[in-house]
Structures are given as C-alpha cells and as structure tokens.
C-alpha cells in the first residue's frame, strides 16, 4: 500500500525535470524555450532582425544601448525604453520598419522632453488632416498606415498593396499645409517575408 502512494509522488518529481531550459524572454523571466510556438526558422529570422536593428541603432547613437529594449516576434517589433524627444522615438520606429522582414512595429518608448501644448496641437492637426485624407481616398487602405507628426514633420509607416497606393499616400501627405517634411517607411506587400495565399 505504501508503495502505491509513493509512486505518483516519484512520477511527478520525474516529470518536473522534463521541462525546457528557462530564460529571460519577451514574457519575462522563466519562460521556457520549449513553449515557444514559433518554428526554429522563425526564431532565427526574428533573432537576425533584432540584431540587425540593434546594430543600426547603435551606429546611429551608442546612447541607445541601454535606453532601448527590442523584442521581435514573427517579424513584429516591440520597442520599449526612454528617449529625449519625440523625434528620436519616431526615428527609431522608422529604423524598425526599414529592417528587412518587419511586419509591424509597436513603439512603447517613453519621452523625457517637456510637453509643448502649442506644438502638439499643430502636430495633431496635421496628423488628423492626413488621416482624414487617407480615409476618404478610395485608392488607399487607411488601416494599413500609422501616422505621427513631430514639429511639422510627418512620419508615415505602413504596408502598401501596390506602388500606386504608396505614391497616393505620399501625394496626400505632401498636400497637407504647413508640413516641413514627409518621412515615409512604406513597405509593399510583395516585399514582405510572409504573404497570405
């Protein structure tokens, strides 16, 4: 009788030693590599994209080494950290979008700069005007684009179905009054690493 009650206990101890090696991952410390749903190929691609992005960021400025944290999951970038001003945040987003294989960028980087209400209102107006123009333009799939404006510079990130759509987005942006510059990182669907069938 005692042997039967000890057997399940020993069995559980043996099973507890069959888990994957823990590591510090995207979901926190202790995430097991054995539970990563990505294929080995996708994990390698993500690692290469992350290292490519990190290298380009460090070439831009070494201060980002400890200020920015990057994770890539299935071609989707997740950026966190702190920078001095919004333009730095937007430039980092642009660099992430320009990384070969990038499918989307989530930028949760925080800004250290003081808030300027007047400038923010002007930038918000420019962003709203462009967003409205893109929504009303039947040649553009508006949901594929993220628009940010900082000091009258428009930053556009997204995925265009065709070259004509990309040109149409840029044309709409250049028609917005009081814009100093349009900085676009628009990828064509045909250039994406993974396409829908």
Backbone bond lengths (Angstrom), bond angles and torsions (degrees), N, CA, C in turn:
res aa  C-N    CA-C-N  psi(-1)  N-CA   C-N-CA  omega(-1)  CA-C   N-CA-C  phi
1 X - - - 1.441 - - 1.525 111.35 -
2 X 1.328 117.80 -42.87 1.458 120.65 -178.79 1.529 110.76 -65.40
3 X 1.306 117.59 -33.10 1.457 121.62 -179.50 1.529 109.97 -65.82
4 X 1.327 117.96 -40.33 1.459 121.63 179.65 1.526 111.59 -64.84
5 X 1.309 118.71 -33.72 1.471 120.78 -179.67 1.525 111.43 -79.08
6 X 1.317 118.65 -23.50 1.457 122.24 179.56 1.533 110.40 -82.54
7 X 1.322 117.36 -31.09 1.463 122.00 -176.75 1.538 113.17 -55.98
8 X 1.345 120.64 -49.40 1.475 119.30 178.51 1.528 112.33 -60.91
9 X 1.318 117.93 -36.45 1.448 121.85 179.34 1.538 110.47 -63.63
10 X 1.320 117.86 -46.51 1.469 122.34 178.08 1.532 110.77 -63.91
11 X 1.309 115.91 -38.91 1.459 121.12 179.67 1.542 110.80 -62.02
12 X 1.329 116.60 -42.25 1.467 120.61 178.25 1.528 111.94 -66.06
13 X 1.322 117.21 -37.30 1.472 121.10 177.80 1.527 109.94 -64.02
14 X 1.326 116.28 -43.55 1.464 119.92 179.26 1.527 111.08 -64.28
15 X 1.324 117.65 -40.60 1.461 121.11 179.44 1.519 112.18 -66.13
16 X 1.314 117.32 -34.94 1.464 119.82 -178.04 1.526 111.73 -65.55
17 X 1.322 117.94 -20.56 1.456 121.63 178.79 1.523 112.62 -88.22
18 X 1.338 118.50 2.23 1.458 122.09 -177.54 1.521 113.45 -100.16
19 X 1.308 117.71 17.58 1.461 119.85 -179.62 1.514 109.80 -89.51
20 X 1.340 116.07 162.29 1.460 121.66 179.43 1.514 111.24 -70.77
21 X 1.306 114.28 170.83 1.454 120.40 -179.66 1.523 108.96 -74.04
22 X 1.317 116.89 130.03 1.462 120.88 179.59 1.518 110.36 -76.21
23 X 1.337 116.33 152.23 1.455 120.89 178.44 1.518 109.09 -153.19
24 X 1.311 114.43 168.43 1.466 118.49 174.92 1.517 106.41 -86.91
25 X 1.300 117.48 109.73 1.458 121.61 -176.29 1.504 111.52 -122.65
26 X 1.326 115.87 -167.62 1.467 122.89 -176.63 1.514 112.01 -59.60
27 X 1.323 117.03 -36.77 1.455 120.45 -176.07 1.524 112.19 -91.33
28 X 1.326 118.10 5.72 1.455 121.10 175.92 1.510 111.94 115.31
29 X 1.305 115.78 175.42 1.455 121.63 -179.61 1.515 110.32 -66.47
30 X 1.319 116.05 139.61 1.456 120.65 176.93 1.513 113.99 96.81
31 X 1.325 118.94 -0.07 1.455 120.57 177.14 1.516 107.81 -70.03
32 X 1.279 117.28 130.97 1.446 121.59 -177.21 1.514 110.65 -88.99
33 X 1.322 115.51 133.72 1.452 121.06 177.43 1.525 110.21 -60.73
34 X 1.332 117.52 -30.02 1.453 121.61 -179.19 1.523 112.03 -63.41
35 X 1.339 118.57 -20.58 1.461 121.81 -177.88 1.523 113.12 -98.61
36 X 1.325 118.93 2.47 1.463 121.32 -179.99 1.526 108.40 -69.86
37 X 1.346 118.06 120.00 1.458 120.56 -176.05 1.528 113.82 -75.85
38 X 1.333 118.16 -11.06 1.455 120.68 -179.49 1.516 110.57 -74.64
39 X 1.336 115.90 151.32 1.461 119.75 174.84 1.526 108.20 -71.64
40 X 1.321 116.10 163.78 1.465 120.40 179.25 1.530 109.48 -60.90
41 X 1.332 116.67 -39.74 1.463 120.76 178.78 1.522 112.20 -61.12
42 X 1.321 116.48 -42.98 1.464 120.88 178.92 1.522 110.28 -66.43
43 X 1.328 117.49 -39.77 1.462 120.65 177.90 1.529 110.57 -61.59
44 X 1.324 116.27 -41.26 1.469 120.54 179.18 1.530 109.79 -66.30
45 X 1.350 116.99 -45.19 1.469 120.57 178.10 1.529 110.83 -58.46
46 X 1.337 116.73 -44.69 1.462 120.97 179.60 1.522 111.32 -62.40
47 X 1.312 116.21 -41.24 1.463 120.84 179.43 1.530 110.58 -64.27
48 X 1.320 117.11 -41.74 1.466 121.06 178.93 1.533 109.91 -64.50
49 X 1.348 116.77 -43.35 1.471 120.03 178.89 1.520 110.84 -62.14
50 X 1.326 116.62 -42.76 1.462 120.76 -179.45 1.522 111.05 -62.63
51 X 1.332 116.79 -44.06 1.467 120.79 -179.47 1.536 110.97 -69.03
52 X 1.330 116.93 -37.51 1.462 121.77 176.91 1.528 109.42 -61.02
53 X 1.329 117.01 -48.12 1.462 121.99 179.63 1.528 110.76 -62.01
54 X 1.324 116.68 -47.42 1.467 121.47 -178.68 1.525 110.65 -59.96
55 X 1.324 117.16 -42.07 1.465 120.61 179.99 1.536 110.71 -63.82
56 X 1.333 117.16 -43.12 1.464 119.99 179.88 1.524 111.53 -67.71
57 X 1.333 117.12 -35.58 1.467 120.61 177.53 1.530 109.97 -65.92
58 X 1.324 116.92 -43.24 1.461 120.17 -179.43 1.527 111.79 -67.93
59 X 1.332 117.42 -31.67 1.458 119.91 175.25 1.529 110.70 -66.17
60 X 1.321 115.55 -33.03 1.475 121.28 177.98 1.525 109.91 -68.22
61 X 1.338 117.13 -48.35 1.468 121.18 179.96 1.531 109.09 -166.75
62 X 1.318 116.42 126.86 1.469 121.13 -177.38 1.528 113.27 -69.85
63 X 1.332 117.59 -15.90 1.465 120.40 -179.74 1.529 111.92 -63.59
64 X 1.332 117.32 -18.53 1.461 121.16 -179.12 1.534 112.97 -79.11
65 X 1.327 117.49 -9.41 1.468 120.97 -176.85 1.523 112.40 -52.46
66 X 1.333 116.64 -47.05 1.467 120.11 -179.55 1.528 112.52 -105.11
67 X 1.321 117.47 -8.12 1.466 120.78 -177.24 1.532 112.78 -84.95
68 X 1.333 117.33 -25.29 1.469 121.96 -174.36 1.525 110.49 -121.19
69 X 1.339 115.39 136.68 1.471 121.21 174.25 1.526 107.46 -117.77
70 X 1.322 115.83 134.27 1.460 121.16 -177.22 1.518 110.54 -124.58
71 X 1.329 115.42 136.30 1.459 121.82 172.19 1.527 106.79 -129.74
72 X 1.324 116.98 140.96 1.460 121.36 176.38 1.520 107.92 -125.29
73 X 1.327 115.73 125.01 1.462 122.26 177.33 1.523 108.37 -128.10
74 X 1.324 116.39 113.10 1.461 122.78 178.67 1.533 111.33 53.64
75 X 1.316 116.61 42.76 1.454 121.44 178.15 1.515 115.04 80.92
76 X 1.331 116.76 2.70 1.470 121.11 179.90 1.527 108.98 -101.49
77 X 1.335 115.96 122.07 1.460 121.63 -178.61 1.515 110.96 -88.13
78 X 1.335 116.20 138.54 1.463 123.75 173.73 1.525 106.70 -124.84
79 X 1.331 116.30 112.84 1.459 121.44 -177.23 1.521 109.76 -109.92
80 X 1.329 116.64 133.73 1.459 122.23 176.37 1.526 108.39 -137.58
81 X 1.320 116.57 163.58 1.453 121.45 177.86 1.520 110.85 135.24
82 X 1.355 115.76 -159.99 1.471 121.40 -179.22 1.523 109.19 -137.38
83 X 1.337 115.54 138.49 1.466 121.66 175.33 1.527 108.91 -131.25
84 X 1.330 116.27 168.58 1.467 121.74 -174.97 1.523 113.56 -72.85
85 X 1.345 117.94 -38.43 1.464 119.70 -175.70 1.526 111.39 -147.60
86 X 1.330 117.03 166.22 1.461 120.69 -178.01 1.525 114.25 -62.26
87 X 1.327 117.70 -31.29 1.462 119.41 -179.91 1.528 111.21 -63.43
88 X 1.331 117.45 -37.92 1.462 120.54 176.38 1.531 110.37 -62.19
89 X 1.325 115.79 -42.34 1.470 120.79 178.91 1.529 110.35 -60.44
90 X 1.314 116.22 -44.22 1.459 120.21 -179.18 1.527 111.78 -68.78
91 X 1.328 117.15 -37.07 1.463 120.30 177.66 1.534 111.02 -65.14
92 X 1.335 116.62 -37.48 1.468 120.09 177.24 1.534 110.68 -67.15
93 X 1.330 116.73 -38.23 1.457 120.34 176.28 1.517 109.76 -62.40
94 X 1.321 116.81 -42.89 1.464 121.80 178.78 1.531 110.39 -60.93
95 X 1.325 117.15 -44.91 1.472 120.41 178.47 1.526 111.29 -60.69
96 X 1.329 116.80 -40.44 1.471 119.81 179.19 1.527 110.76 -64.54
97 X 1.333 116.68 -43.64 1.469 120.13 179.33 1.517 111.61 -62.85
98 X 1.311 117.35 -32.29 1.460 121.30 -177.35 1.527 113.09 -82.05
99 X 1.319 117.45 -2.40 1.458 120.90 177.12 1.530 108.89 -72.46
100 X 1.324 117.82 126.69 1.473 119.55 179.93 1.543 111.23 -56.15
101 X 1.333 115.68 129.48 1.462 121.12 179.59 1.523 114.09 96.52
102 X 1.341 117.89 -6.85 1.472 120.78 -179.13 1.522 110.09 -66.14
103 X 1.343 115.90 131.00 1.468 121.27 179.18 1.512 111.83 -107.24
104 X 1.336 117.97 -29.26 1.460 122.67 175.95 1.522 108.65 -162.33
105 X 1.338 115.24 161.95 1.463 120.58 179.44 1.517 108.70 -134.69
106 X 1.318 115.78 125.06 1.470 121.81 174.99 1.524 106.09 -110.60
107 X 1.327 116.47 111.58 1.447 120.93 -175.37 1.527 109.68 -106.65
108 X 1.324 116.53 105.02 1.464 122.76 177.55 1.528 111.24 -107.54
109 X 1.330 116.27 28.39 1.463 121.49 178.35 1.526 108.84 -71.74
110 X 1.317 116.60 135.67 1.468 122.87 179.95 1.526 109.99 -93.35
111 X 1.335 116.06 151.99 1.461 123.08 -177.47 1.530 109.58 -103.96
112 X 1.351 116.81 136.75 1.461 121.76 177.57 1.531 111.99 -91.86
113 X 1.335 118.21 -20.52 1.470 123.15 -174.71 1.529 111.83 -64.75
114 X 1.337 115.90 150.77 1.463 121.07 176.85 1.526 110.06 -67.31
115 X 1.309 116.36 147.88 1.455 123.17 -177.86 1.530 109.91 -78.58
116 X 1.337 117.29 130.97 1.462 123.56 177.23 1.527 107.50 -114.72
117 X 1.337 116.84 104.09 1.461 121.34 -173.86 1.522 112.32 -61.59
118 X 1.322 118.06 -45.02 1.465 121.73 -176.91 1.526 111.09 -61.84
119 X 1.328 116.65 -47.07 1.470 120.63 179.89 1.523 110.23 -65.59
120 X 1.321 117.61 -41.00 1.464 121.51 179.98 1.522 111.59 -63.27
121 X 1.340 116.97 -37.59 1.466 121.01 178.56 1.526 110.58 -65.42
122 X 1.333 117.35 -42.56 1.470 121.03 177.57 1.521 110.88 -62.70
123 X 1.334 116.22 -44.34 1.463 120.54 179.79 1.521 111.49 -64.94
124 X 1.320 116.81 -39.54 1.459 121.14 178.24 1.530 111.09 -63.79
125 X 1.323 116.88 -39.16 1.464 121.30 177.66 1.533 110.65 -62.43
126 X 1.335 116.88 -45.25 1.472 121.01 178.96 1.528 109.99 -61.89
127 X 1.331 117.16 -46.15 1.464 121.24 179.41 1.527 110.68 -60.63
128 X 1.332 116.93 -43.75 1.465 121.11 -179.57 1.521 111.65 -64.94
129 X 1.324 117.06 -40.29 1.463 120.21 178.58 1.530 111.22 -63.17
130 X 1.320 116.42 -44.33 1.464 119.38 179.94 1.526 110.76 -68.01
131 X 1.322 116.80 -42.91 1.470 120.16 179.14 1.536 109.92 -58.17
132 X 1.329 117.39 -44.76 1.467 121.75 178.96 1.529 110.93 -62.84
133 X 1.326 117.23 -44.64 1.463 121.20 179.68 1.526 111.48 -61.07
134 X 1.327 116.29 -40.33 1.466 120.31 -179.83 1.531 110.72 -69.59
135 X 1.317 117.17 -39.49 1.470 120.80 178.95 1.531 110.35 -64.12
136 X 1.329 117.11 -41.29 1.463 121.20 -177.12 1.531 113.22 -76.46
137 X 1.320 117.04 -18.17 1.457 120.77 179.86 1.535 109.69 -82.27
138 X 1.330 116.45 114.36 1.474 122.14 -176.12 1.529 112.81 -69.39
139 X 1.331 117.64 -13.92 1.464 121.22 -179.13 1.535 111.95 -85.55
140 X 1.349 115.98 -3.90 1.467 121.04 -174.60 1.521 110.11 -121.61
141 X 1.340 116.45 133.90 1.460 121.13 172.46 1.529 107.03 -90.26
142 X 1.329 115.31 95.69 1.466 122.25 -169.83 1.525 113.86 -60.21
143 X 1.317 117.91 -30.85 1.470 120.19 -176.62 1.522 112.66 -68.08
144 X 1.329 117.98 -12.06 1.463 121.38 -179.10 1.524 113.51 -85.41
145 X 1.348 117.40 2.55 1.457 119.46 -172.93 1.518 112.53 -126.47
146 X 1.330 114.10 141.79 1.462 122.14 172.86 1.522 106.26 -112.93
147 X 1.319 116.35 132.87 1.459 121.08 -177.14 1.526 109.01 -123.79
148 X 1.332 115.95 131.36 1.460 122.30 174.03 1.519 107.56 -132.72
149 X 1.311 116.61 148.21 1.464 121.17 176.82 1.527 108.40 -131.30
150 X 1.323 115.11 135.52 1.462 120.69 177.09 1.523 108.22 -141.23
151 X 1.334 116.55 120.29 1.464 123.22 -178.81 1.529 111.85 50.04
152 X 1.337 114.63 48.75 1.468 124.85 176.04 1.529 113.39 66.62
153 X 1.318 117.55 15.63 1.464 121.69 172.58 1.524 107.20 -103.95
154 X 1.331 116.91 124.86 1.465 121.17 179.60 1.524 109.01 -93.12
155 X 1.329 115.31 129.36 1.459 122.10 175.27 1.528 106.70 -110.93
156 X 1.336 116.94 121.86 1.461 121.79 -179.11 1.524 108.19 -119.47
157 X 1.336 115.25 127.41 1.466 121.43 177.59 1.522 107.22 -125.41
158 X 1.316 116.43 142.73 1.453 117.06 176.06 1.509 113.62 165.05
159 X 1.326 113.41 -170.24 1.460 122.14 -176.52 1.522 107.85 -125.98
160 X 1.333 116.05 121.34 1.464 122.07 178.87 1.519 109.55 -97.23
161 X 1.333 115.68 141.93 1.467 120.51 177.52 1.529 109.44 -71.37
162 X 1.331 117.28 -42.21 1.467 122.26 -179.38 1.523 109.91 -134.79
163 X 1.323 114.99 168.19 1.466 121.02 175.63 1.531 110.10 -64.09
164 X 1.338 116.30 -35.64 1.471 120.52 178.50 1.527 111.34 -62.35
165 X 1.343 116.78 -39.75 1.465 120.13 178.04 1.527 110.21 -64.33
166 X 1.310 116.67 -42.68 1.467 121.09 178.30 1.528 110.44 -59.03
167 X 1.332 116.53 -46.65 1.466 121.31 179.05 1.526 111.02 -62.17
168 X 1.325 116.49 -38.08 1.468 121.49 -179.50 1.535 110.54 -65.04
169 X 1.344 117.00 -40.67 1.466 121.27 178.20 1.532 110.07 -62.84
170 X 1.317 116.66 -45.71 1.466 120.72 179.96 1.526 111.12 -64.45
171 X 1.338 116.74 -38.56 1.467 120.84 177.96 1.532 110.58 -62.14
172 X 1.331 116.43 -45.17 1.471 120.61 178.75 1.534 110.68 -61.24
173 X 1.323 117.39 -41.10 1.468 121.24 -178.79 1.526 111.34 -64.90
174 X 1.323 116.39 -39.78 1.470 120.14 -177.81 1.517 112.34 -72.94
175 X 1.328 117.37 -17.30 1.468 120.92 179.32 1.533 113.11 -85.09
176 X 1.329 117.73 -9.14 1.475 121.05 179.54 1.534 107.99 -73.00
177 X 1.344 117.49 129.49 1.473 119.70 -179.08 1.538 112.34 -68.34
178 X 1.335 115.36 152.85 1.470 124.99 175.15 1.522 114.38 65.96
179 X 1.331 117.90 25.06 1.467 121.37 178.70 1.528 108.51 -94.92
180 X 1.343 115.77 128.39 1.464 120.69 179.06 1.525 111.82 -78.93
181 X 1.349 116.27 -40.84 1.464 120.15 -174.35 1.522 109.97 -156.92
182 X 1.334 115.74 152.66 1.466 121.85 174.66 1.523 106.59 -120.07
183 X 1.330 115.50 118.42 1.461 121.48 179.89 1.519 107.23 -114.02
184 X 1.322 115.79 112.59 1.468 120.02 -173.07 1.526 111.56 -116.71
185 X 1.311 114.49 138.72 1.463 123.00 169.75 1.522 106.02 -126.79
186 X 1.322 115.25 82.06 1.458 121.44 -177.14 1.523 107.92 -112.72
187 X 1.319 114.98 123.29 1.456 122.15 -178.08 1.523 108.20 -102.20
188 X 1.324 117.17 140.05 1.462 120.93 174.96 1.525 109.63 -81.52
189 X 1.324 116.60 146.17 1.466 121.33 -179.55 1.520 110.60 -55.36
190 X 1.315 116.81 -39.65 1.468 120.51 -177.59 1.532 112.41 -65.16
191 X 1.331 117.53 -18.25 1.456 121.50 179.70 1.519 113.78 -90.70
192 X 1.323 117.24 -6.12 1.464 120.52 -179.64 1.521 110.61 -69.56
193 X 1.321 114.67 149.84 1.468 121.35 -179.91 1.513 110.95 -66.37
194 X 1.322 117.72 -42.04 1.464 122.78 -177.77 1.519 107.76 -120.26
195 X 1.328 116.56 125.60 1.446 120.20 179.67 1.520 109.94 -116.11
196 X 1.336 115.58 152.24 1.465 120.33 175.26 1.520 108.76 -77.70
197 X 1.308 117.00 141.94 1.470 120.73 178.03 1.497 112.15 -82.67
